[in-house]
Amino acid sequence: MTHSENGLNVETVEASAEIDLHKQLKVLIHGWNADRNHPSILPIRTAYLVQDKHNLLVVDWSPVAQLPYPTARALALPVGNRIGSIMAHFVERLAIDYGQVHVIGHSLGAHMAGVVGRYFGGKLARVTALDPAGPLFEPDSVDAVGPDAARFVDAIHTDGLTLGENIVRGHADFFPNGGTPPQPGCEILDVITLRINSCSHARSTGFFAESIALPNNFVACACKREEIARQDDVCLPGAHTASYPRECVFMGEGLQPGNSVWYIITATAEYFPVYSGMTSPRRGLM
């Protein structure tokens, strides 16, 4: 179910010179109707491998992910716990500190990342939820990702109220372009794909992938939810004044722990392909 990117069997591997245990461990979990090679998560996987600064595990739960969505959603808790069990044995065998582990999940995999984090008692360093799945999840669902999943939990919402959700789930929640569809450049693609393989839903993974190589690309500023819903200009960096300052951070991989809700406007599609995180350098347009 879980594979290292150098072909090692995670369930049997032992510590060796092949694995640099000083590197942070990244664990990547795909979403519904996908697998470990799906284009929605491939940019993240590629970006980490190109950077070569981390150990990377990619979870493949595709036998369950290919089931009808209601069935797959109902199995999020047991599958997440199974992933947690495999990871726990791996971490124990290799003596990896919980503070080195960062779990990243997309869509239904984002909630599974939360389940994995709770399997470790919330002691992992970080859980990142990329557009957590919305259908059949409630604000108080016990298997939904939440701030108790890790020492630091961040979420990027790009398809709220459709395939994603419009709920604050972590210590830091980001709502690019309001967090709802269509994301810039997805106006036509969201319709063509009939929302089944949504362009807007995958934008979260594209943003995160780009931030791995270009950590200062996406400047986001603290904002109230009602201001984000209106996409108020007061949420942008240029609107800051001495009497009304707003904290701004960089969304994505390089984010430092902190608590808030953040807003950002990103560039349009011609500068940001649907699934590619390896685009030309640019800041998010503010």
GULOPA-787750 format. One record per residue: x, y, z of N, C-alpha, C in turn; residue in one letter; residue number from 1. Coordinates in pm, 1 decimal. Each point is the difference from the previous one (the first is absolute). Layout:
TILO/X/Y/Z/X/Y/Z/X/Y/Z/A/NUM
...
REM end
This chain:
TILO/82.6/-121.1/0.0/-82.6/121.1/0.0/85.7/125.6/0.0/M/1
TILO/117.6/-5.5/65.6/85.8/116.3/8.7/135.0/-33.1/-61.1/T/2
TILO/49.5/88.0/-87.1/122.5/-26.9/-74.5/97.3/114.9/17.7/H/3
TILO/129.7/-34.1/13.3/101.2/103.8/-7.1/28.5/26.3/-146.8/S/4
TILO/52.5/117.3/-30.7/22.2/35.2/-139.8/128.0/-60.0/-57.5/E/5
TILO/75.3/-77.9/79.0/113.3/-71.3/-56.8/-29.2/-149.1/-11.1/N/6
TILO/-129.3/-37.4/12.6/-40.9/-137.1/-22.8/7.4/-90.3/120.8/G/7
TILO/32.7/51.8/117.9/9.3/-83.0/119.6/-138.5/-39.5/48.9/L/8
TILO/-11.3/-119.1/55.9/-124.8/-46.1/60.8/-8.8/57.7/139.8/N/9
TILO/-90.4/91.8/20.4/-8.6/72.2/126.4/-34.2/-92.1/116.3/V/10
TILO/-72.3/-109.9/-28.5/-42.5/-88.7/108.2/111.5/-92.7/48.2/E/11
TILO/110.8/-6.3/-75.4/108.4/-89.6/40.5/135.9/68.1/7.3/T/12
TILO/12.0/121.1/-50.6/129.2/66.9/-8.5/60.6/22.4/138.7/V/13
TILO/131.4/-11.8/7.1/74.7/28.4/121.5/90.4/120.3/-26.3/E/14
TILO/51.1/59.1/106.7/90.2/113.4/-13.3/123.5/-41.0/-79.1/A/15
TILO/44.1/88.9/-90.1/118.5/-27.8/-79.9/60.5/131.9/-45.2/S/16
TILO/120.1/-9.9/-57.9/67.6/119.6/-49.8/-76.5/63.8/-114.9/A/17
TILO/-92.5/-76.4/-59.5/-79.5/49.7/-112.1/-99.7/106.7/43.3/E/18
TILO/-31.7/2.7/128.6/-100.2/92.9/51.9/66.6/98.0/95.1/I/19
TILO/-3.4/127.3/-31.6/55.4/104.4/86.3/-105.1/38.0/103.8/D/20
TILO/17.1/-49.7/121.2/-100.0/19.7/105.1/1.5/141.7/57.8/L/21
TILO/92.3/82.3/-46.7/1.9/139.4/45.3/-98.2/85.8/-80.9/H/22
TILO/-46.2/-53.8/-112.0/-95.6/74.0/-83.0/-141.5/-13.2/56.5/K/23
TILO/-80.1/103.7/-22.9/-140.9/-5.9/38.3/-71.5/-102.7/-87.6/Q/24
TILO/-95.9/-71.4/58.8/-78.3/-99.5/-73.6/-130.6/62.5/-46.7/L/25
TILO/-22.7/-1.4/-131.2/-124.2/47.1/-59.7/-83.3/-122.1/-40.2/K/26
TILO/-127.0/0.5/38.1/-91.5/-109.4/-33.6/-114.4/60.0/-81.6/V/27
TILO/-18.9/-47.9/-121.7/-96.2/57.9/-93.8/-115.9/-97.4/-23.8/L/28
TILO/-123.7/47.6/20.5/-119.3/-84.5/-12.1/-92.5/57.7/-107.2/I/29
TILO/-28.5/-77.7/-103.7/-87.6/45.4/-108.5/-146.5/-1.4/43.1/H/30
TILO/-86.0/49.6/-86.8/-142.1/9.3/29.8/-82.4/-109.7/-64.7/G/31
TILO/-131.4/20.6/1.2/-94.2/-96.4/-58.1/18.8/-8.7/-151.2/W/32
TILO/-25.3/-119.8/-54.8/6.3/-24.6/-144.3/138.5/29.6/-56.9/N/33
TILO/103.1/-25.8/80.6/137.2/29.8/-40.5/92.2/-112.7/45.9/A/34
TILO/129.6/16.7/-27.0/101.5/-92.1/49.9/128.8/79.8/19.1/D/35
TILO/109.1/-69.4/32.4/124.5/69.1/32.6/60.0/73.4/-118.7/R/36
TILO/-43.0/-32.6/-121.9/51.6/65.7/-120.0/-99.4/98.6/-60.6/N/37
TILO/-105.7/31.2/72.2/-104.0/87.9/-53.6/54.1/141.6/-20.1/H/38
TILO/-41.0/67.3/-108.9/52.0/134.7/-27.4/-33.0/103.8/105.7/P/39
TILO/-96.7/-26.9/86.5/-30.8/97.3/104.3/110.2/8.7/104.7/S/40
TILO/73.2/-110.0/24.0/106.5/3.9/100.4/139.5/-14.6/-60.2/I/41
TILO/7.7/-34.1/-128.3/130.4/-20.3/-63.8/90.4/123.0/9.9/L/42
TILO/-51.5/123.1/-14.9/88.9/116.6/13.0/66.4/9.7/137.1/P/43
TILO/-72.6/-37.0/107.2/58.6/5.4/134.0/110.5/-104.5/11.4/I/44
TILO/-30.6/-120.0/-42.7/98.3/-108.1/2.2/125.2/39.0/-78.8/R/45
TILO/-19.4/54.2/-120.4/112.2/39.6/-84.0/82.3/111.5/63.6/T/46
TILO/-68.1/98.6/56.3/69.8/113.9/59.6/89.0/-43.7/115.8/A/47
TILO/-50.9/-89.9/84.4/81.9/-48.7/111.2/118.9/-81.1/-50.5/Y/48
TILO/-20.3/-83.7/-101.4/108.6/-82.6/-51.9/107.3/86.3/-67.1/L/49
TILO/-41.7/101.6/-73.3/95.6/89.7/-64.4/80.9/75.1/104.9/V/50
TILO/-66.3/44.7/105.1/68.4/74.6/105.1/97.1/-88.6/78.1/Q/51
TILO/-37.9/-126.5/21.0/86.3/-99.4/64.8/47.5/43.9/139.2/D/52
TILO/-90.7/59.7/75.6/33.3/41.7/136.5/-75.3/-80.7/105.2/K/53
TILO/-87.8/-91.4/-45.0/-85.8/-72.3/92.1/-5.9/-147.4/-36.6/H/54
TILO/-39.7/-82.6/96.5/-41.5/-136.7/-30.6/-148.2/5.1/-34.6/N/55
TILO/-41.3/-78.7/-99.1/-137.7/7.7/-49.4/-65.0/-137.2/-5.1/L/56
TILO/-117.0/-10.6/62.9/-85.3/-117.9/-12.0/-127.8/41.8/-70.8/L/57
TILO/-42.8/-78.3/-98.2/-124.6/28.1/-70.8/-96.4/-115.4/25.9/V/58
TILO/-112.0/30.6/61.1/-100.8/-100.7/32.7/-84.2/-30.4/-123.7/V/59
TILO/-29.1/-127.2/-21.9/-89.9/-39.7/-108.9/-114.3/-82.8/59.7/D/60
TILO/-114.8/64.7/16.7/-118.7/-70.0/51.5/-104.6/-12.3/-112.0/W/61
TILO/49.2/-9.8/-124.0/-87.5/2.3/-117.3/-104.9/-111.0/-4.1/S/62
TILO/23.7/-120.7/54.4/-108.2/-99.5/-2.9/-127.6/48.6/68.4/P/63
TILO/15.7/79.8/104.2/-117.1/57.9/67.9/-41.1/130.2/-69.0/V/64
TILO/97.6/77.6/-45.3/-29.1/129.1/-63.6/-81.2/-14.2/-127.4/A/65
TILO/6.6/-117.1/-65.1/-74.1/-21.6/-123.7/-145.4/-42.4/24.9/Q/66
TILO/-35.2/-23.0/124.7/-137.7/-36.3/32.8/-90.6/122.3/-12.2/L/67
TILO/-133.2/-18.4/-9.0/-90.8/114.8/-0.7/29.2/91.5/118.6/P/68
TILO/-14.7/130.4/-22.4/41.5/95.6/102.8/-61.6/-27.2/137.3/Y/69
TILO/-130.5/-25.5/12.6/-54.5/-23.2/134.2/68.5/-115.9/73.4/P/70
TILO/37.3/-103.8/-74.3/69.0/-113.8/61.3/141.0/39.1/42.6/T/71
TILO/71.4/65.7/-88.8/136.4/43.2/32.3/-0.5/96.6/117.7/A/72
TILO/-98.0/91.6/1.2/-6.2/94.9/109.7/-25.5/-71.2/133.5/R/73
TILO/-88.0/-102.1/-1.0/-30.1/-75.1/122.1/121.2/-76.0/52.0/A/74
TILO/95.1/-29.0/-89.7/119.2/-76.1/38.9/119.4/89.5/33.4/L/75
TILO/-21.5/130.8/4.5/110.9/91.5/26.4/66.3/-28.9/134.6/A/76
TILO/-79.5/-29.0/100.9/56.2/-24.5/133.0/81.7/-128.8/5.6/L/77
TILO/-55.5/-116.3/-41.2/82.4/-121.6/6.8/121.5/2.8/-92.9/P/78
TILO/-14.4/58.3/-119.2/114.9/7.9/-88.9/106.1/93.3/58.5/V/79
TILO/-43.3/113.0/53.5/94.2/92.0/63.2/73.7/-64.7/116.6/G/80
TILO/-71.9/-78.6/78.8/64.2/-69.3/112.4/97.3/-106.7/-48.2/N/81
TILO/-33.7/-66.0/-112.0/91.8/-98.5/-56.1/128.7/66.3/-47.9/R/82
TILO/-13.0/114.4/-66.0/117.9/75.5/-41.9/81.8/39.5/122.0/I/83
TILO/-69.1/45.1/104.6/68.6/37.7/123.1/76.3/-115.8/61.4/G/84
TILO/-60.5/-118.9/-3.1/65.0/-119.3/55.6/128.0/-34.2/-76.3/S/85
TILO/-8.1/2.5/-134.2/118.5/-27.9/-82.0/109.0/103.9/27.1/I/86
TILO/-40.3/127.1/5.9/96.2/106.5/26.3/63.4/-14.9/137.8/M/87
TILO/-79.6/-36.6/99.3/51.1/-11.9/136.3/110.5/-104.6/8.6/A/88
TILO/-21.2/-113.5/-66.6/102.8/-104.1/-0.2/124.6/47.2/-75.0/H/89
TILO/-19.7/71.2/-108.8/112.4/53.2/-77.2/80.7/99.2/83.2/F/90
TILO/-70.5/93.3/62.3/66.4/102.7/81.3/73.7/-63.6/118.2/V/91
TILO/-61.5/-100.5/61.1/63.7/-67.1/114.1/125.9/-75.9/-42.8/E/92
TILO/-8.5/-73.1/-112.4/115.1/-78.1/-45.6/119.1/89.0/-33.8/R/93
TILO/-28.5/116.8/-57.4/108.1/88.5/-43.1/32.4/107.7/103.3/L/94
TILO/-69.3/-3.5/115.2/24.1/95.6/108.8/-14.4/144.6/-48.2/A/95
TILO/-105.4/25.6/-76.8/-28.0/134.5/-49.3/-81.0/75.8/104.3/I/96
TILO/44.6/117.7/33.3/-69.8/82.5/98.5/-131.2/52.7/-58.2/D/97
TILO/-105.8/1.3/80.2/-129.5/50.9/-47.2/11.9/143.7/-50.5/Y/98
TILO/91.1/74.8/56.7/17.7/139.1/-40.5/58.3/16.8/-138.7/G/99
TILO/39.0/-111.8/-64.0/52.7/4.8/-136.4/-106.0/-33.9/-105.2/Q/100
TILO/-121.9/-32.8/42.5/-98.8/-56.1/-92.1/-105.6/104.3/-39.6/V/101
TILO/-20.4/14.4/-129.0/-99.2/91.5/-57.1/-88.1/-79.1/-96.2/H/102
TILO/-129.9/-9.1/29.3/-94.7/-74.5/-82.8/-81.3/98.7/-82.1/V/103
TILO/-8.8/-23.4/-130.4/-70.7/88.3/-93.1/-105.6/-81.7/-73.2/I/104
TILO/-125.0/44.1/3.7/-106.9/-73.0/-67.4/-86.8/91.3/-83.1/G/105
TILO/-54.7/-56.1/-109.4/-89.3/76.7/-87.2/-139.3/-60.2/1.9/H/106
TILO/-102.0/85.8/5.4/-139.1/-41.2/-10.9/-37.2/-96.9/112.5/S/107
TILO/-49.3/-117.6/-33.1/-29.4/-99.5/103.5/128.0/-40.1/72.0/L/108
TILO/112.5/3.0/-71.6/129.2/-27.9/61.8/39.8/103.1/103.2/G/109
TILO/-54.4/121.8/-8.8/29.1/102.1/100.5/-59.5/-39.8/134.3/A/110
TILO/-121.8/-53.6/-2.3/-61.1/-46.7/125.0/73.1/-123.4/52.0/H/111
TILO/44.9/-87.5/-91.4/77.8/-116.0/42.6/131.3/42.7/64.6/M/112
TILO/58.5/107.6/-51.0/121.3/53.3/62.2/-28.2/39.0/145.3/A/113
TILO/-119.7/55.5/23.5/-38.9/32.1/136.0/-14.8/-124.2/86.5/G/114
TILO/-57.6/-106.6/-57.0/-14.4/-126.4/72.7/137.9/-55.7/34.5/V/115
TILO/92.9/6.4/-95.5/136.8/-46.0/24.8/62.3/80.0/114.5/V/116
TILO/-18.8/130.6/-4.3/55.1/83.4/106.6/-53.5/-37.0/136.9/G/117
TILO/-130.0/-27.9/7.2/-58.6/-38.8/129.3/47.7/-138.4/42.7/R/118
TILO/32.7/-86.8/-95.6/55.4/-131.2/33.8/127.9/17.7/82.4/Y/119
TILO/73.8/107.3/-29.7/122.4/30.9/73.4/-26.8/94.1/117.9/F/120
TILO/-125.0/14.9/36.6/-34.3/82.7/115.5/21.2/147.6/-21.1/G/121
TILO/-0.2/44.3/-128.4/19.3/141.9/-27.9/143.2/46.9/19.6/G/122
TILO/95.1/-94.5/8.0/139.1/34.6/32.1/88.0/20.6/-122.8/K/123
TILO/-52.7/-28.0/-120.4/79.0/25.2/-119.9/22.3/150.3/-17.1/L/124
TILO/103.9/36.0/-72.2/33.2/140.9/-15.5/-109.4/78.5/-70.5/A/125
TILO/-52.8/-57.4/-110.1/-92.1/80.1/-81.9/-89.5/-89.1/-83.5/R/126
TILO/-122.3/42.6/-18.0/-92.8/-57.6/-96.8/-48.0/113.6/-89.8/V/127
TILO/8.5/-20.6/-131.5/-48.5/98.4/-96.7/-117.5/-59.5/-76.3/T/128
TILO/-113.8/67.0/5.1/-122.1/-46.0/-66.0/-24.2/86.2/-123.7/A/129
TILO/10.0/-61.8/-117.1/-17.4/72.0/-126.4/-141.7/-20.5/-51.7/L/130
TILO/-78.9/104.4/6.1/-142.1/0.0/-35.8/-70.8/-123.7/55.9/D/131
TILO/-11.7/-8.9/132.2/-66.7/-116.0/61.3/-137.1/-24.6/-62.2/P/132
TILO/-32.0/-126.8/-22.8/-126.5/-36.2/-64.6/-119.0/53.3/79.4/A/133
TILO/-100.0/49.8/-72.3/-119.8/53.0/63.7/-116.8/-96.0/7.9/G/134
TILO/-32.9/-72.2/-108.2/-119.7/-85.0/1.5/3.5/-105.4/110.9/P/135
TILO/-111.6/-8.0/72.2/-22.5/-96.5/107.8/85.5/25.4/123.2/L/136
TILO/60.5/117.8/9.4/70.3/39.9/121.9/-76.7/114.3/66.2/F/137
TILO/-7.0/-5.7/131.6/-61.4/105.1/79.3/109.5/72.2/79.0/E/138
TILO/-28.4/120.1/51.0/102.4/70.1/78.8/53.3/-81.9/117.1/P/139
TILO/-85.8/-85.6/58.3/41.6/-77.5/116.8/24.6/-147.8/-31.0/D/140
TILO/20.3/-35.5/-127.0/28.9/-139.4/-34.6/126.0/-46.3/74.2/S/141
TILO/-9.1/-114.7/64.6/110.9/-46.2/83.6/122.3/-38.6/-82.8/V/142
TILO/-20.0/-30.9/-128.1/112.4/-39.3/-84.7/45.4/112.4/-92.5/D/143
TILO/-45.6/122.3/25.4/43.3/114.8/-79.9/131.3/53.8/56.1/A/144
TILO/82.8/54.6/-87.7/124.2/61.3/44.9/-32.0/116.9/92.9/V/145
TILO/83.9/20.2/100.0/-22.1/107.8/96.1/129.3/38.8/68.1/G/146
TILO/-2.8/103.2/83.6/123.0/49.2/63.5/62.7/-97.7/98.6/P/147
TILO/-73.3/-105.5/36.9/55.4/-100.0/91.8/80.4/-107.1/-73.1/D/148
TILO/12.8/10.4/-132.6/65.6/-104.7/-78.6/152.2/6.9/7.6/A/149
TILO/56.2/114.8/35.0/145.6/15.1/4.3/33.8/123.7/82.5/A/150
TILO/127.9/19.1/21.9/42.8/120.8/71.5/-38.1/124.7/-78.0/R/151
TILO/1.5/-11.9/-132.6/-42.2/110.9/-85.5/-78.1/-56.0/-117.9/F/152
TILO/-119.1/54.8/-22.6/-87.1/-44.4/-109.2/-35.2/120.8/-85.5/V/153
TILO/30.6/-8.6/-129.7/-37.9/106.6/-92.4/-84.5/-57.6/-112.2/D/154
TILO/-85.5/81.5/-57.4/-90.0/-43.5/-106.5/-6.8/106.8/-108.1/A/155
TILO/-9.6/-45.3/-125.3/-18.2/89.7/-114.4/-131.0/-38.2/-67.2/I/156
TILO/-94.5/93.7/-4.6/-134.1/-25.7/-53.2/-14.7/67.4/-136.5/H/157
TILO/-33.2/-79.6/-102.6/-13.8/57.5/-134.6/-131.1/-35.8/-69.6/T/158
TILO/-76.9/-92.1/55.3/-123.2/-44.3/-66.6/-113.1/-11.2/102.1/D/159
TILO/-5.4/98.4/88.4/-97.2/-2.6/108.8/-143.5/-7.0/-48.1/G/160
TILO/-81.5/-73.0/75.3/-143.0/-15.0/-23.5/-31.9/-88.2/-120.9/L/161
TILO/103.5/-59.4/-61.3/-23.0/-94.9/-109.2/73.9/-129.1/34.6/T/162
TILO/112.9/-29.6/-63.5/75.6/-120.0/37.2/78.3/21.4/127.8/L/163
TILO/34.4/123.9/29.5/66.2/33.9/124.9/-100.1/53.2/100.3/G/164
TILO/52.5/58.7/108.4/-87.6/54.6/103.2/45.3/139.4/39.0/E/165
TILO/-90.5/73.6/58.0/24.3/139.2/35.6/6.2/14.5/152.0/N/166
TILO/68.3/-94.2/64.7/5.0/-7.8/145.9/144.5/17.0/45.9/I/167
TILO/21.7/77.5/103.2/133.1/11.5/58.9/32.2/-131.3/70.2/V/168
TILO/110.4/-62.3/-41.1/35.4/-132.7/51.9/129.8/-3.0/78.6/R/169
TILO/86.3/97.6/-15.8/131.4/-9.6/61.9/34.0/117.6/88.3/G/170
TILO/128.8/10.0/33.4/48.8/118.3/70.7/10.0/117.6/-96.0/H/171
TILO/30.9/-30.6/-126.1/9.8/102.6/-103.4/-72.9/-49.8/-124.0/A/172
TILO/-102.8/71.8/-41.5/-78.8/-36.1/-118.1/12.0/109.6/-104.5/D/173
TILO/30.2/-40.5/-124.4/18.6/93.9/-109.4/-114.8/-13.0/-99.7/F/174
TILO/-48.0/114.0/-47.0/-111.2/4.4/-94.5/41.9/79.8/-123.6/F/175
TILO/80.3/-61.6/-89.3/41.4/71.1/-121.9/-120.2/39.9/-84.6/P/176
TILO/-2.8/125.4/-40.8/-108.7/50.0/-86.0/-136.6/-26.6/62.3/N/177
TILO/-7.0/7.5/130.7/-124.5/-22.5/72.6/-22.1/-144.6/40.1/G/178
TILO/80.5/-90.8/-54.6/-10.8/-141.5/37.1/-110.0/-76.9/-70.0/G/179
TILO/-67.0/64.2/-95.6/-111.8/-64.7/-69.2/24.1/0.5/-150.9/T/180
TILO/-67.8/-86.6/-73.6/16.5/-4.0/-144.7/-80.3/110.3/-68.6/P/181
TILO/36.7/31.8/-124.5/116.4/-54.1/-69.0/127.0/73.6/39.9/P/182
TILO/106.9/-75.1/20.3/130.4/61.7/18.0/43.4/60.5/-133.9/Q/183
TILO/88.0/101.0/2.2/42.1/63.0/-125.3/49.0/-102.4/-102.3/P/184
TILO/-57.2/5.5/-119.3/36.3/-92.1/-106.3/-81.3/-127.7/-2.7/G/185
TILO/-84.5/-20.6/101.6/-79.9/-123.1/8.1/-143.7/19.2/-45.9/C/186
TILO/-32.1/119.0/-46.4/-138.6/30.4/-35.2/-57.5/-100.1/-100.4/E/187
TILO/76.2/-33.6/-102.2/-47.7/-93.3/-102.9/26.9/-144.2/40.7/I/188
TILO/119.4/-26.5/54.6/37.6/-137.4/33.6/-91.3/-60.4/106.0/L/189
TILO/-44.9/79.5/96.2/-92.2/-51.8/100.9/-128.8/-50.4/-64.4/D/190
TILO/-41.8/66.0/-105.8/-122.8/-40.6/-69.9/25.6/-121.3/-88.0/V/191
TILO/111.9/1.6/-72.0/31.6/-110.4/-90.8/12.1/-131.8/75.0/I/192
TILO/63.2/3.2/116.9/21.0/-123.1/77.4/-122.2/-37.6/83.0/T/193
TILO/-107.6/80.3/-10.5/-125.0/-28.2/71.6/22.1/-11.9/150.4/L/194
TILO/101.2/71.8/49.2/30.8/6.4/142.5/51.3/-132.8/55.9/R/195
TILO/13.1/-104.5/-81.3/44.4/-130.3/50.0/149.5/2.7/28.4/I/196
TILO/76.1/66.2/-84.8/144.6/9.2/16.7/36.4/147.2/-6.5/N/197
TILO/-50.0/73.4/95.6/-5.7/144.5/-6.4/136.2/67.3/-6.8/S/198
TILO/10.8/93.6/-93.1/117.0/86.1/-9.9/19.6/78.5/129.4/C/199
TILO/-106.7/58.6/52.3/9.8/79.1/123.4/41.7/-86.0/118.6/S/200
TILO/-49.4/-123.0/4.7/33.5/-91.4/108.9/149.9/-32.0/-0.3/H/201
TILO/57.7/-11.2/-119.1/142.6/-32.9/-12.5/90.9/121.2/14.8/A/202
TILO/-56.5/120.3/-3.1/82.9/119.7/13.5/78.8/-0.8/131.6/R/203
TILO/-60.3/-53.7/105.6/67.1/-1.4/130.6/132.7/-73.8/-8.0/S/204
TILO/3.9/-112.0/-72.9/123.7/-76.4/-10.3/101.1/72.2/-88.7/T/205
TILO/-50.0/68.1/-103.9/89.6/78.2/-84.7/65.7/113.7/76.9/G/206
TILO/-79.4/71.1/80.3/55.4/107.8/81.6/107.8/-53.3/93.9/F/207
TILO/-31.9/-111.3/67.3/94.8/-53.3/97.7/127.1/-48.0/-69.3/F/208
TILO/-14.5/-65.9/-114.7/117.1/-48.3/-72.8/91.1/115.4/-39.2/A/209
TILO/-59.4/108.1/-48.1/82.1/114.3/-39.9/73.8/59.5/118.8/E/210
TILO/-62.6/-3.6/117.0/61.4/60.1/118.1/122.3/-78.4/48.8/S/211
TILO/14.1/-125.6/-41.2/116.6/-80.0/41.3/126.7/57.8/-61.5/I/212
TILO/-4.2/28.2/-129.0/116.3/56.6/-68.1/8.6/150.9/17.8/A/213
TILO/-114.9/64.7/13.8/-6.3/146.5/6.5/-79.2/41.1/124.2/L/214
TILO/62.2/-10.6/118.2/-74.4/16.2/125.2/-55.0/139.7/25.4/P/215
TILO/47.0/100.7/-71.7/-48.1/136.8/23.1/-100.3/45.8/-105.0/N/216
TILO/-57.3/-94.4/-74.1/-88.0/37.3/-111.0/-137.9/48.0/42.4/N/217
TILO/-51.8/-51.9/109.6/-140.3/24.3/33.1/-12.4/74.8/132.6/F/218
TILO/-10.3/132.1/-10.1/-14.5/83.3/119.4/-148.2/5.7/38.0/V/219
TILO/-32.4/-45.8/120.7/-138.6/-0.8/47.3/-9.8/82.3/127.7/A/220
TILO/-110.9/69.6/16.3/-17.3/88.0/114.6/-120.6/-41.8/83.6/C/221
TILO/12.2/21.7/130.9/-107.1/-34.6/93.1/-125.0/80.5/-31.9/A/222
TILO/-116.4/-67.4/4.5/-124.8/66.0/-35.4/-116.1/-71.6/68.5/C/223
TILO/-107.6/72.7/23.6/-120.2/-59.8/56.9/-73.5/-78.4/-107.9/K/224
TILO/-74.5/-103.1/42.0/-69.8/-83.7/-97.2/-98.1/79.7/-84.9/R/225
TILO/-70.0/94.3/59.5/-96.5/77.3/-78.1/70.7/89.4/-101.6/E/226
TILO/120.5/48.0/33.3/77.3/79.6/-94.9/49.8/-88.0/-115.2/E/227
TILO/39.8/-123.6/32.1/43.9/-93.5/-103.2/-115.2/-33.9/-93.7/I/228
TILO/-119.1/-23.0/56.2/-116.7/-32.7/-82.2/-29.9/111.4/-99.8/A/229
TILO/23.5/123.7/42.7/-22.9/113.4/-90.3/122.3/29.0/-86.5/R/230
TILO/114.1/-68.0/28.0/127.5/24.9/-65.7/35.0/148.3/5.8/Q/231
TILO/-8.5/53.1/122.5/25.5/141.8/23.2/145.5/36.1/-27.7/D/232
TILO/20.7/119.7/-54.7/135.5/48.5/-23.1/74.5/22.1/130.6/D/233
TILO/-70.2/16.2/111.5/67.9/22.4/127.7/80.1/-122.6/41.8/V/234
TILO/-22.4/-114.1/-65.3/75.6/-121.4/31.8/135.6/-3.7/-69.7/C/235
TILO/26.7/93.8/-89.6/122.9/-3.6/-79.0/111.5/77.2/69.7/L/236
TILO/125.5/-39.3/-25.1/113.1/65.1/67.9/3.4/150.8/-17.4/P/237
TILO/-36.0/50.7/-118.9/5.7/142.9/-24.4/-99.8/80.9/80.3/G/238
TILO/-97.2/-68.1/61.3/-102.7/70.7/77.4/41.9/22.2/144.1/A/239
TILO/115.3/-50.3/39.2/43.6/13.1/138.3/32.0/145.0/33.2/H/240
TILO/-36.9/40.4/120.7/33.6/133.0/50.4/53.9/-14.8/141.3/T/241
TILO/63.6/104.3/48.3/55.2/-3.1/135.7/-110.0/-19.3/103.4/A/242
TILO/-117.7/55.7/-28.8/-110.2/-11.2/95.7/-76.4/-131.6/-14.4/S/243
TILO/17.3/-66.9/-115.8/-71.5/-126.6/-20.4/93.3/-100.3/-68.4/Y/244
TILO/102.8/-44.7/72.3/95.7/-93.3/-61.3/-57.9/-140.4/-11.4/P/245
TILO/46.1/-74.7/-97.1/-39.1/-140.2/-16.3/127.1/-82.9/-16.6/R/246
TILO/4.0/-110.5/69.3/114.1/-90.0/-12.8/-7.7/-72.8/-133.5/E/247
TILO/114.3/-13.4/-67.2/6.3/-74.1/-125.6/106.0/-109.5/10.8/C/248
TILO/-25.9/-112.8/-64.9/91.6/-114.0/1.3/9.5/-56.2/-141.0/V/249
TILO/89.1/-97.8/-17.5/11.4/-69.4/-127.6/-76.1/-132.3/8.2/F/250
TILO/-99.8/-16.2/-85.2/-79.6/-123.0/-4.9/81.9/-113.8/-59.5/M/251
TILO/-13.7/-119.6/56.7/60.5/-118.2/-59.9/106.6/-64.7/85.3/G/252
TILO/94.4/-63.5/-66.5/101.9/-82.0/65.7/75.9/74.1/108.8/E/253
TILO/39.0/124.2/-26.7/84.1/74.1/92.9/-73.7/66.7/114.9/G/254
TILO/-129.0/-21.6/12.2/-80.1/63.2/104.4/50.6/-37.0/139.0/L/255
TILO/11.7/99.6/85.2/38.7/-22.9/138.7/-125.7/-10.0/86.7/Q/256
TILO/4.7/-78.7/109.0/-118.9/-17.7/85.2/-58.4/131.6/46.9/P/257
TILO/-133.0/7.2/-1.4/-72.2/117.6/44.8/-148.8/-22.9/-17.6/G/258
TILO/-81.0/82.5/61.6/-145.5/-17.0/-2.4/-66.2/118.1/-67.6/N/259
TILO/-73.2/-25.2/-108.4/-80.0/105.1/-61.9/-69.9/-54.4/-123.6/S/260
TILO/-80.6/85.7/-61.6/-64.3/-26.6/-128.8/58.7/100.3/-98.0/V/261
TILO/40.0/-49.1/-119.7/78.8/81.1/-92.3/-66.3/8.8/-136.9/W/262
TILO/28.0/112.4/-66.8/-57.6/25.1/-132.9/112.3/34.4/-96.7/Y/263
TILO/-14.2/-46.6/-124.9/98.9/28.3/-103.2/-69.5/0.3/-136.0/I/264
TILO/46.6/85.2/-90.1/-44.5/-3.5/-139.2/116.7/-54.5/-81.8/I/265
TILO/-27.7/-97.1/-87.1/106.4/-60.7/-79.7/-9.4/42.3/-144.7/T/266
TILO/104.5/-32.0/-74.5/5.4/36.2/-141.4/-98.3/-82.3/-81.0/A/267
TILO/-25.4/44.7/-122.1/-95.7/-67.8/-87.0/62.5/-121.3/-66.6/T/268
TILO/-82.0/-76.7/-68.9/38.5/-133.4/-47.5/113.7/0.0/-99.4/A/269
TILO/11.8/104.3/-81.8/104.5/-7.3/-102.2/138.9/-5.5/61.7/E/270
TILO/10.4/37.8/129.6/126.5/-10.4/70.0/-0.2/-115.5/98.3/Y/271
TILO/-110.0/-74.3/6.4/-9.2/-109.0/96.8/-76.7/-116.0/-59.2/F/272
TILO/68.3/-97.5/-60.5/-68.6/-115.3/-58.4/-83.1/-73.8/104.1/P/273
TILO/-96.3/-76.1/-46.0/-95.3/-64.6/89.8/67.5/-86.2/105.3/V/274
TILO/93.8/-84.4/-39.7/57.0/-94.3/93.6/147.6/23.3/29.0/Y/275
TILO/63.2/94.9/-65.5/143.8/14.2/14.9/35.4/98.1/109.3/S/276
TILO/86.8/-42.5/91.4/49.0/90.2/103.4/134.9/58.2/-37.0/G/277
TILO/56.9/-39.8/-112.9/133.9/44.0/-36.6/-10.4/109.1/-105.6/M/278
TILO/-59.5/114.0/36.7/-19.1/108.0/-95.8/108.0/104.3/16.2/T/279
TILO/-2.4/99.6/-87.9/99.2/106.0/7.2/-18.0/81.8/126.4/S/280
TILO/110.7/52.8/57.4/-7.9/73.5/126.2/-91.7/120.5/-10.6/P/281
TILO/-82.1/15.6/99.5/-82.6/119.6/12.4/-66.7/-1.3/137.4/R/282
TILO/-33.1/114.4/47.4/-76.7/8.5/123.9/-148.3/-11.7/-33.1/R/283
TILO/-75.4/-43.4/99.3/-143.9/9.7/-14.6/-37.1/147.5/-15.6/G/284
TILO/-87.2/32.0/-92.1/-35.3/139.4/-23.2/-87.0/50.6/112.7/L/285
TILO/37.7/110.7/55.2/-70.7/50.9/118.2/-92.1/112.7/-39.0/M/286
REM end
